[in-house]
C-alpha cells in the first residue's frame, strides 16, 4: 500500500487542516468529472480519497500508524473520493468546494465501497446565462437554449421573474458516472436595462415630458406601458415631478403574482425657443399673480 502522506504530499507532522487543504487541492485537480479524457485521473482521485480517509484526523492517523484500518480503503476495489461536493454559484460556470461530513457526503454521492471496481457519482450541474428584455421578465415568455451536449431546451420564463434568478431543470446537466444521476441545468436570467422603464420594487416608472399648455390646462396623452400605449389624463395645474399612477401595469409579485403599478412622472419642458411674446406675457402675468414656489 502506498504511503498516504506521500500521496497527499504532506509530512507526517502535518495538522488536520494542512492535510485537508492538500487533499482539497489535489482532489479538485484530479476529479474525474473535470478530466473526462484522462483515465489516469480517476485512479489518482481514488488514491487521494483513500489516503485522506486514512489520515484525515488524529484518531485515523494513530490507527494507521498502528496498522489498524479497514481493508476496504486499501484494496483494489475501493471506490473514489466520497468527500468531494461540486455545486455552482453566480461567480462562475462551476465552483467546487468540500462541504459537510465526509461520511454524509459518502452516503449521498456514492453507492459506497463494493467489489465492482466502478464509481458512481452524479454529473456536474451546468449553469447557463440568458439575457431577456424587461417585457419578457414582466409578462413571461418561452425561449430556447442549446445545452452543452447539443440538445435544445425550452425555457419557460415565469411572469415577474427577478434579475439573476435561476431556473432549475432536473437531470439536464452533465451525465453521471456509473449509476449516478445526471446533474441539473440552471439558467440564470439577466434582465437587460430598459431605455424606457425603471424598476422600483413591483412598480415600473416612466418619465413623460409635458408642454407648458398641457401642464397648465391639463390634457389627455398617450403613455407607453409594457403592454402598449394607454390614454392618461393629465390634471390641470400639474407640477413637474408629479407622480401619476396607472394601476396594474407593473410587475407581478408575491405568491398570487399580483401586479404592481406603473408610475408616470411628469416633467415640464419649456419650448426650445422662448420668444418675446411669451416672455412679455409671463412678465405681465407675474406682476398680477406673483408667488414664490420655494415657499409652497
Secondary structure, DSSP 8 states (H G I E B T S, - for coil): ---HHHHHT--TT--HHHHHHHHHHHHHHH-GGG-TT-HHHHHHHHHHHHHHHHHSSHHHHHHHHTT---GGGTSTT----TT-EEEEETTEEEEEE--S-HHHHHHHH-----TT----B----EEEEEEE-HHHHHH-EEEEEE-TTS-EEEEEE-TT--TT-EEEETT-SS--BTT-----EEEEEEE---SS-EEETTEEEEEEEE-HHHHHH-EEEEEEETTEEEEEEE-TT--TT-EEEETT-S-EETTTTEE--EEEEEEE---SS--HHHHHHHHHHHHHS---GGG-
